Amino acid sequence: MKKYIQRVVIGHKKQDMYAEQFLRTNVLAVGWYEVGDITNMKKGELKKVCKDKLPKGENVKEATSVLSRFKDKIKIGDYVIAYKSSNTIVAVGEVVSDYFFNDKDKLGDPNGLHYAHKRRVNWKEKPRMFNRNFLNENLSSTLSVPETLITLEYDIENLEKELEKIPEEEEKEKLVDLVLDKF
């Protein structure tokens, strides 16, 4: 059965802090808290608000695109992959809520991590923190695309089978070393 998978890069700095907060609070979140709650905004209004409220030098086009897709394109039941830029998949989960805005907790607080645009996620307990190369080659290479949010259609049964094959932590390190030795 094919479903949508949303791959979200978890921050560009302090990725381990974001990962810990995502998993601890069962959310997936993106930045640009300055824009405020976008629940009732259409894309045109969102673009104007991004232009008016984001700090000088921010990529308004990227912010508008990511926020719009995060709010409107991700659906309850979609799978999500929280991804670190070091080719590491932090966790895989399933979206269980619509978009919401919360800038009152550690993750969303303007004095904290600044990720106030959120969705609730049921994260799988295992596997976590694994190299994307443990997945099939096509999926693995797609996940490496350098964008904050990408959407792909994928057979979830195959994904589940691939996830089951990912070794436990101590075995992962040995296998990664073997793969790296080939290069």
C-alpha positions as CSV (number, residue, x, y, z in Angstrom):
1,M,0.0,0.0,0.0
2,K,1.5,3.3,-1.1
3,K,1.4,6.3,1.3
4,Y,3.1,9.6,1.5
5,I,6.3,9.9,3.4
6,Q,7.3,13.4,4.5
7,R,11.1,13.8,5.1
8,V,11.8,16.8,7.3
9,V,15.3,18.0,8.1
10,I,15.4,18.7,11.9
11,G,17.1,22.1,12.1
12,H,20.3,23.2,10.6
13,K,22.1,23.8,13.9
14,K,21.7,22.0,17.2
15,Q,20.2,19.0,15.5
16,D,20.6,16.7,18.5
17,M,18.7,19.1,20.7
18,Y,15.8,19.2,18.1
19,A,15.8,15.4,17.8
20,E,15.6,15.0,21.5
21,Q,12.7,17.4,21.8
22,F,10.8,15.9,18.8
23,L,11.0,12.4,20.3
24,R,10.4,13.4,23.9
25,T,7.3,15.5,23.0
26,N,6.0,13.4,20.1
27,V,6.0,16.2,17.5
28,L,7.5,17.1,14.2
29,A,8.2,20.9,13.9
30,V,9.6,23.5,11.7
31,G,11.0,27.0,12.3
32,W,10.1,30.5,11.4
33,Y,8.2,31.1,14.6
34,E,8.2,34.9,13.8
35,V,5.5,34.3,11.3
36,G,3.1,33.3,14.1
37,D,0.1,31.0,13.8
38,I,-0.7,30.2,10.2
39,T,-3.7,28.0,10.8
40,N,-6.2,30.2,8.8
41,M,-3.7,31.7,6.3
42,K,-3.9,31.1,2.6
43,K,-0.5,30.9,0.7
44,G,-0.7,34.5,-0.6
45,E,-1.2,35.9,2.8
46,L,1.5,33.6,4.2
47,K,4.0,35.0,1.7
48,K,3.2,38.5,2.7
49,V,3.4,37.8,6.4
50,C,6.8,35.9,5.9
51,K,8.1,38.9,3.9
52,D,6.9,41.4,6.7
53,K,8.0,39.4,9.8
54,L,11.0,37.3,8.9
55,P,14.5,38.8,9.7
56,K,16.3,40.4,6.8
57,G,18.2,37.8,4.8
58,E,15.8,35.0,5.5
59,N,14.7,33.1,2.4
60,V,11.0,34.2,2.2
61,K,10.3,31.8,-0.8
62,E,11.6,28.8,1.1
63,A,9.8,29.7,4.4
64,T,6.5,30.3,2.5
65,S,6.9,27.0,0.7
66,V,7.8,24.9,3.7
67,L,5.3,26.4,6.0
68,S,2.5,26.1,3.4
69,R,3.3,22.4,2.7
70,F,3.8,21.6,6.4
71,K,0.3,23.0,7.2
72,D,-1.6,21.9,4.1
73,K,0.1,19.0,2.4
74,I,1.0,16.8,5.3
75,K,-2.0,14.7,6.3
76,I,-2.9,12.5,9.3
77,G,-1.7,9.0,8.5
78,D,1.3,10.2,6.5
79,Y,4.6,8.7,7.5
80,V,7.4,11.1,8.5
81,I,11.1,10.8,8.6
82,A,13.0,13.1,10.9
83,Y,16.4,13.5,9.2
84,K,19.7,15.0,10.3
85,S,22.0,16.4,7.6
86,S,24.7,13.8,8.5
87,N,22.7,11.2,6.5
88,T,21.1,10.1,9.8
89,I,17.5,9.2,10.1
90,V,16.5,10.1,13.7
91,A,13.2,8.4,13.7
92,V,10.2,7.3,11.6
93,G,6.7,8.0,12.7
94,E,3.1,8.5,11.7
95,V,1.3,11.9,11.7
96,V,-1.6,11.9,14.2
97,S,-2.7,15.6,14.2
98,D,-3.4,18.5,12.0
99,Y,-1.1,21.5,12.1
100,F,-0.9,23.6,15.3
101,F,1.2,26.5,16.6
102,N,2.7,26.4,20.0
103,D,5.4,28.9,21.0
104,K,5.0,28.3,24.8
105,D,7.1,25.1,25.2
106,K,10.9,24.6,25.0
107,L,10.7,23.6,21.3
108,G,8.6,26.6,20.2
109,D,9.7,29.3,22.6
110,P,11.3,32.3,20.9
111,N,13.9,32.2,23.6
112,G,14.3,28.4,23.1
113,L,14.6,26.4,19.9
114,H,12.2,28.5,17.8
115,Y,10.2,25.6,16.3
116,A,6.6,26.5,16.9
117,H,4.9,25.1,13.8
118,K,4.0,21.5,14.8
119,R,2.2,18.3,14.2
120,R,1.8,15.4,16.6
121,V,3.6,12.2,15.6
122,N,3.6,8.7,17.0
123,W,7.4,7.9,16.6
124,K,8.4,4.3,16.3
125,E,10.5,3.0,19.1
126,K,12.9,1.3,16.8
127,P,14.9,1.8,14.8
128,R,16.3,5.2,15.7
129,M,19.4,7.1,14.8
130,F,20.4,5.0,11.7
131,N,22.2,5.8,8.5
132,R,19.9,6.3,5.5
133,N,22.0,3.8,3.6
134,F,20.4,1.0,5.5
135,L,17.3,1.6,3.4
136,N,17.0,0.7,-0.3
137,E,19.1,2.7,-2.7
138,N,16.3,4.6,-4.4
139,L,14.7,5.7,-1.1
140,S,18.1,6.4,0.5
141,S,19.2,8.7,-2.4
142,T,15.8,10.5,-2.4
143,L,16.1,11.2,1.3
144,S,19.4,13.0,0.8
145,V,17.9,15.9,-1.3
146,P,19.0,19.1,0.4
147,E,15.6,20.6,1.1
148,T,13.9,21.2,4.5
149,L,10.7,19.2,3.5
150,I,10.2,16.7,0.7
151,T,7.2,14.5,0.0
152,L,7.5,11.1,-1.7
153,E,5.0,8.3,-2.4
154,Y,6.3,5.0,-1.1
155,D,5.0,1.5,-0.4
156,I,4.7,1.5,3.4
157,E,4.8,-2.3,3.7
158,N,8.2,-2.3,2.0
159,L,9.3,0.5,4.3
160,E,8.2,-1.5,7.4
161,K,10.1,-4.5,6.1
162,E,13.2,-2.4,5.5
163,L,13.0,-0.9,9.0
164,E,12.7,-4.4,10.6
165,K,16.0,-5.3,9.0
166,I,18.0,-2.5,10.5
167,P,20.3,-3.9,13.1
168,E,20.6,-3.0,16.7
169,E,23.0,-0.2,17.7
170,E,26.2,-2.2,18.2
171,E,25.7,-4.1,15.0
172,K,25.0,-0.8,13.1
173,E,28.4,0.6,13.9
174,K,30.2,-2.5,12.6
175,L,28.2,-2.5,9.4
176,V,28.8,1.3,8.8
177,D,32.5,0.6,9.3
178,L,32.3,-2.2,6.7
179,V,30.5,0.1,4.2
180,L,33.0,2.9,4.7
181,D,35.9,0.5,4.3
182,K,34.7,-0.2,0.7
183,F,35.4,3.4,-0.2
